[in-house]
Amino acid sequence: MRLDDFDPNINVGDQGNRGGGFGGGGGGGLLFGLLPLIGSRFGCGGIVVVLILLAVFGGLGNIGSMIGGGGGSGTQVTRTAPQTGEKSATAICSSDPAKRAACNAFSSAENTWEAIFAKSGQQFKAPGLQFFSRNGQSGCGAAQSAMGPFYCPTDDNIYLDTSFFDELANRFGAKGDFAQYYVIAHEFGHHIQNLLSTSEQVQRIQRSAGEAEGNAASVRLELQADCYAGVWAAQNRDRLDPGDVEEGMTAASAIGDDTLTKGRVSPDNFTHGTSAQRMEWLRRGLQTGDPAQCDTFKGSL
């Protein structure tokens, strides 16, 4: 996929390796140190649910209002400027090819969703992208490589150890630049869910429902993020190369709950969706380019 170089004004940070991994993050530090035992890799459905339960969400409307007609006070893009002494986005993103790829995808996703929100007169708040190596800290507690990439709704940041790109290719067999971009676009999709209060809906379900229903809500959350990743790609269709869609489908298939668990886990305990479901919703986003078609919370999957 032929992406432009990242916007130097994107909100990017690099924590390096902060050591530890089970401390920090206030009262949730210990819990988040245990997150590798909770979720499976990429998308981190079980992890996302825990993050939702501990985070405080603010509503900016809903899916219907975003896709529907005008209203609102226009688009407002909010970014957090680097603090004194912090490296610039240019310095961080240019430090190695994997970070540049992540920054290019992140910047493209930000531009794409900003335009989608503007079209509907919705307020858009840009997230941040935080790199770490092995161990770091997030607004949700400890960040660890074992957790895979994740989005923290407390501080509106996507957290990524770029070594996951190697694992994506070597362990999951999902090679190619589009597979890497899909990772970023999926996590950006979780930020969109936070802005639209979809995550808050899942929070309410998790609080009131049983385990099976709570897991089913997590699956719907993850599949919607997959669909949103497809919407991003569709909105940039002119930049796709031959084979990109296949790379994305390979990645989606490789990280389905049924594939990862090899039948050792009951479907009632799935938190991401099956390989077939993940491919289906990514494909729906790719084919339609319409966020309104990503309502995984309506009807059967």
RAVENQUI-V234533 format. One record per pair of residues at least 12 apart in sequence whose C-alpha atoms are under 10 Angstrom apart, sorted by the first residue. I is the first residue (numbers start at 1). GAP is how many residues later the second one is. If there is no record, write none. Layout:
BEGIN
I;GAP
I;GAP
END
This chain:
BEGIN
1;104
1;175
1;176
1;177
1;178
1;180
1;232
1;235
1;236
1;237
1;238
1;239
1;240
1;241
1;242
1;243
1;244
2;102
2;175
2;176
2;234
2;236
2;237
2;238
2;239
3;98
3;101
3;102
3;104
3;105
3;178
3;233
3;236
3;237
4;100
4;101
4;103
4;104
4;235
5;88
5;89
5;95
5;96
5;98
5;99
5;100
5;102
5;103
6;83
6;84
6;87
6;88
6;94
6;95
6;96
6;97
6;98
6;99
6;100
6;101
6;102
7;82
7;83
7;96
7;97
7;99
7;100
7;101
7;103
7;104
8;80
8;81
8;82
8;83
8;85
8;95
8;99
9;70
9;71
9;72
9;73
9;79
9;80
9;81
9;98
10;69
10;70
10;71
10;72
10;78
10;79
10;80
10;93
10;94
10;96
10;97
10;100
10;116
10;117
10;118
10;119
11;67
11;68
11;69
11;70
11;71
11;77
11;78
11;92
11;95
11;96
11;115
11;116
11;117
11;118
11;119
11;146
12;68
12;69
12;70
12;74
12;75
12;76
12;77
12;78
12;79
12;80
12;81
12;91
12;94
12;115
12;116
12;117
12;118
12;119
12;145
12;146
13;69
13;73
13;74
13;75
13;76
13;78
13;79
13;80
13;115
13;116
13;117
13;118
13;119
13;144
13;146
14;72
14;73
14;74
14;75
14;77
14;78
14;79
14;85
14;115
14;116
14;117
14;118
14;119
14;122
14;145
14;146
14;147
15;115
15;116
15;117
15;118
15;120
15;121
15;122
15;123
15;146
16;114
16;115
16;116
16;117
16;118
16;119
16;120
16;145
17;114
17;115
17;116
17;117
17;118
17;119
17;120
17;127
17;144
18;114
18;115
18;116
18;117
18;118
18;119
18;125
19;114
19;115
19;116
19;117
19;118
19;125
20;13
20;114
20;115
20;116
20;117
20;122
20;123
20;124
21;12
21;13
21;113
21;114
21;115
21;116
21;120
21;121
21;122
21;123
21;124
22;12
22;13
22;113
22;114
22;115
22;119
22;120
22;121
22;122
23;114
23;118
23;119
23;120
24;112
24;113
24;114
24;115
24;116
24;117
24;118
24;119
25;112
25;113
25;114
25;115
25;116
25;117
25;118
26;113
26;114
26;115
26;116
27;113
27;114
28;23
28;26
28;111
28;112
28;113
28;114
29;108
29;109
29;110
29;111
29;112
29;113
29;114
30;111
30;112
31;19
31;109
31;110
31;111
32;15
32;18
32;19
32;105
32;106
32;108
32;109
32;110
32;111
32;112
32;115
33;108
33;109
33;110
33;111
33;114
34;13
34;108
34;110
34;113
35;12
35;13
35;15
35;16
35;106
35;107
35;108
35;109
35;111
35;112
36;107
36;108
36;109
36;110
36;111
36;112
37;109
37;110
38;12
38;109
39;107
39;108
39;109
39;232
39;233
40;106
40;107
40;108
40;215
40;216
40;217
40;220
40;221
40;230
40;231
40;232
41;104
41;105
41;106
41;107
41;108
41;109
41;123
41;127
41;214
41;215
41;216
41;219
41;231
42;104
42;105
42;106
42;107
42;108
42;122
42;126
42;141
42;144
42;145
42;209
42;210
42;213
42;214
42;230
43;104
43;105
43;106
43;107
43;108
43;140
43;141
43;143
43;144
43;147
43;178
43;179
43;180
43;182
43;183
43;212
43;228
43;229
44;103
44;104
44;105
44;106
44;107
44;143
44;174
44;178
44;227
44;228
45;105
45;170
45;172
45;173
45;174
45;175
45;176
45;177
45;178
45;212
45;225
45;226
45;227
45;228
46;169
46;172
46;173
46;176
46;223
46;224
46;225
46;226
47;100
47;101
47;103
47;104
47;105
47;171
47;224
48;102
48;103
48;104
48;105
48;142
48;151
48;170
48;173
48;174
48;223
49;150
49;153
49;154
49;157
49;165
49;166
49;168
49;169
49;170
49;172
49;173
49;222
50;90
50;153
50;156
51;88
51;89
51;90
51;99
51;100
51;101
51;102
51;103
51;148
51;152
52;88
52;100
52;101
52;102
52;142
52;147
52;148
52;149
52;150
52;151
52;152
52;154
53;146
53;147
53;149
53;150
53;151
53;153
53;154
54;86
54;99
54;100
54;149
55;84
55;85
55;97
55;98
55;99
55;100
55;144
55;145
55;148
56;97
56;98
56;144
56;147
57;96
57;97
57;137
57;138
57;139
57;140
57;141
57;142
57;143
57;146
58;95
58;136
58;137
58;138
58;139
58;141
58;142
59;134
59;135
59;136
59;137
59;138
59;139
59;140
59;141
60;62
60;63
60;64
60;65
60;133
60;134
60;135
60;136
60;137
60;138
61;61
61;62
61;134
61;135
61;136
61;137
62;131
62;132
62;133
62;134
62;135
62;136
63;129
63;130
63;132
63;133
63;134
63;135
63;228
63;229
63;231
63;232
64;132
64;227
64;228
64;231
65;55
65;56
65;57
65;131
66;50
66;51
66;52
66;53
66;54
66;55
66;56
66;57
66;130
66;225
66;226
67;49
67;50
67;52
67;53
67;54
67;55
67;223
67;224
67;225
67;226
68;51
68;52
68;53
68;224
69;50
69;51
69;52
69;53
70;48
70;49
70;50
70;51
70;52
71;49
71;50
71;51
72;48
72;49
72;50
72;51
73;48
73;49
73;50
74;43
74;44
74;45
74;46
74;47
74;48
74;49
74;50
75;39
75;40
75;41
75;42
75;43
75;44
75;45
75;46
75;47
75;48
75;49
75;50
76;38
76;41
76;42
76;45
76;46
76;47
76;48
76;49
76;50
77;33
77;37
77;40
77;41
77;46
77;47
77;48
77;49
77;50
78;45
78;46
78;47
78;48
78;49
79;46
79;47
79;48
79;49
80;45
80;46
80;47
80;48
89;14
89;40
90;13
92;39
93;38
96;66
97;65
98;63
98;64
98;65
98;66
98;67
98;68
98;79
98;82
99;32
99;61
99;62
99;63
101;61
101;76
101;77
101;79
101;80
101;83
102;27
102;29
102;58
102;60
102;63
102;75
102;78
102;79
102;80
102;81
102;82
102;83
103;26
103;78
103;81
104;77
104;80
105;72
105;73
105;75
105;76
105;77
105;78
105;79
105;80
105;83
105;127
106;21
106;22
106;23
106;52
106;75
106;77
106;78
106;79
106;81
106;82
107;19
107;22
107;77
108;73
108;77
108;124
108;125
108;128
109;17
109;72
109;75
109;76
109;77
109;79
109;80
109;120
109;122
109;123
109;124
109;126
109;127
110;14
110;15
110;16
110;17
110;18
110;75
110;78
110;122
111;15
111;121
112;119
112;120
112;121
112;123
112;124
113;12
113;13
113;75
113;76
113;79
113;115
113;118
113;119
113;122
113;178
114;12
116;116
116;119
116;174
116;175
117;75
122;73
122;74
123;72
123;73
124;68
124;71
124;72
125;31
125;66
125;67
125;70
126;30
126;31
126;62
126;65
126;66
126;69
127;24
127;25
127;26
127;28
127;29
127;30
127;31
127;61
127;64
127;65
128;23
128;24
128;27
128;28
128;29
128;30
128;31
128;60
128;63
129;22
129;27
129;28
129;29
129;30
129;31
129;55
129;59
130;21
130;27
130;28
130;29
130;30
130;31
131;12
131;18
131;26
131;27
131;28
131;29
131;30
131;31
132;12
132;13
132;27
132;28
132;29
132;30
132;31
133;12
133;27
133;28
133;29
133;30
134;12
134;13
134;26
134;27
134;28
134;29
135;26
136;23
136;24
136;25
137;22
138;12
138;13
138;14
138;15
138;16
138;17
138;18
138;19
138;20
138;21
139;12
139;13
139;14
139;15
139;16
139;17
139;18
140;12
140;13
140;14
140;15
140;17
141;13
143;16
143;17
143;18
144;15
144;16
144;17
145;14
145;15
145;16
145;17
145;18
145;19
146;15
146;18
147;12
147;13
147;14
147;17
148;12
148;13
148;14
148;15
148;16
148;17
148;19
148;35
149;12
149;13
149;15
149;16
149;34
149;35
149;37
149;38
150;33
150;34
150;36
150;37
150;38
150;40
151;33
151;35
151;36
151;37
151;38
151;39
151;40
151;43
152;35
152;38
152;39
152;42
153;37
153;38
153;40
153;41
153;42
153;46
154;40
156;32
156;34
156;35
156;38
156;39
157;30
157;31
157;34
158;26
158;29
158;30
158;32
158;33
159;25
159;28
160;23
160;24
160;27
162;18
164;16
164;19
165;12
165;14
165;15
165;16
165;18
166;14
168;12
168;15
168;83
168;86
168;87
169;82
171;83
172;78
172;79
172;80
172;81
172;82
172;83
172;88
173;74
173;77
173;78
173;81
174;72
174;73
174;74
174;75
174;76
174;77
174;78
174;79
174;80
174;81
175;72
175;73
175;75
175;76
176;67
176;68
176;70
176;71
176;72
176;75
177;67
177;70
177;71
178;55
178;62
178;63
178;65
178;66
178;67
178;68
178;69
178;70
178;71
178;73
179;65
179;66
179;67
179;68
179;69
179;70
179;71
179;72
179;73
180;67
180;68
180;71
181;48
181;52
181;67
182;44
182;47
182;48
182;50
182;51
182;65
182;66
182;67
182;69
182;70
182;100
183;43
183;46
183;65
183;68
183;69
184;45
185;40
185;41
185;42
185;43
185;44
185;45
185;46
185;47
185;48
186;36
186;37
186;38
186;39
186;40
186;41
186;42
186;43
186;44
186;46
186;96
187;35
187;38
187;39
187;41
187;42
188;37
188;38
188;40
188;41
188;44
189;32
189;33
189;34
189;35
189;36
189;37
189;38
189;39
189;40
189;41
189;42
189;43
190;31
190;32
190;34
190;35
190;36
190;38
190;39
191;34
192;33
192;36
193;28
193;31
193;32
193;35
198;23
198;26
198;97
198;99
199;18
199;19
199;22
201;16
201;20
201;96
202;12
202;13
202;14
202;15
202;16
202;18
202;19
202;95
203;14
203;15
205;12
205;13
206;12
211;57
211;58
212;55
212;56
212;57
212;58
212;59
213;55
213;56
214;54
214;55
214;57
215;52
215;53
215;54
215;55
215;56
215;57
215;58
216;51
216;52
216;53
216;54
216;55
216;56
216;57
216;81
217;54
217;55
217;79
217;80
218;52
218;53
218;54
218;55
219;38
219;50
219;51
219;52
219;53
219;54
219;55
219;58
219;59
219;77
219;78
219;82
220;51
220;52
220;53
220;57
220;74
220;75
220;76
220;77
220;78
220;80
220;81
221;50
221;51
221;52
221;74
221;75
221;76
222;49
222;50
222;51
222;56
222;59
222;74
223;48
223;49
223;50
223;51
223;54
223;55
223;56
223;57
223;58
223;59
223;71
223;72
223;73
223;74
223;78
224;54
224;57
224;58
224;61
224;67
224;69
224;70
224;71
224;72
224;73
225;53
225;56
225;57
225;60
225;69
225;71
226;26
226;46
226;51
226;52
226;53
226;54
226;55
226;56
226;57
226;58
226;59
226;60
226;68
227;51
227;52
227;53
227;54
227;55
227;56
227;57
227;58
227;59
227;60
227;61
227;62
227;63
227;64
227;66
227;67
227;68
227;69
228;53
228;54
228;56
228;57
228;58
228;61
228;62
228;63
228;64
228;65
228;66
228;67
229;19
229;52
229;53
229;54
229;56
229;57
229;60
229;62
230;15
230;18
230;49
230;51
230;52
230;53
230;54
230;55
230;56
230;57
230;58
230;59
230;60
230;61
230;64
231;50
231;51
231;52
231;53
231;54
231;55
231;56
231;57
231;58
231;59
231;60
231;61
231;62
231;63
232;53
232;54
232;57
232;58
232;59
233;12
233;15
233;49
233;52
233;53
233;54
233;56
234;49
234;50
234;51
234;52
234;53
234;54
234;55
234;56
235;50
235;51
235;53
235;54
235;55
236;50
236;53
237;49
237;50
237;52
245;37
245;38
245;41
248;31
248;34
248;35
249;26
249;27
249;29
249;30
249;31
249;33
249;34
250;25
250;29
251;24
251;27
251;28
252;21
252;22
252;23
252;24
252;25
252;26
252;27
252;28
252;29
252;30
252;31
253;21
253;22
253;23
253;24
253;25
253;26
253;27
254;20
254;21
254;22
254;24
254;25
255;17
255;18
255;19
255;20
255;23
255;24
256;14
256;15
256;16
256;17
256;18
256;19
256;20
256;21
256;22
256;23
257;12
257;13
257;14
257;15
257;16
257;17
257;18
257;19
257;20
257;21
258;12
258;14
258;15
258;16
258;17
258;18
259;14
259;15
259;16
259;17
260;14
260;15
273;28
277;24
280;21
281;12
281;13
281;14
281;15
281;20
282;12
END
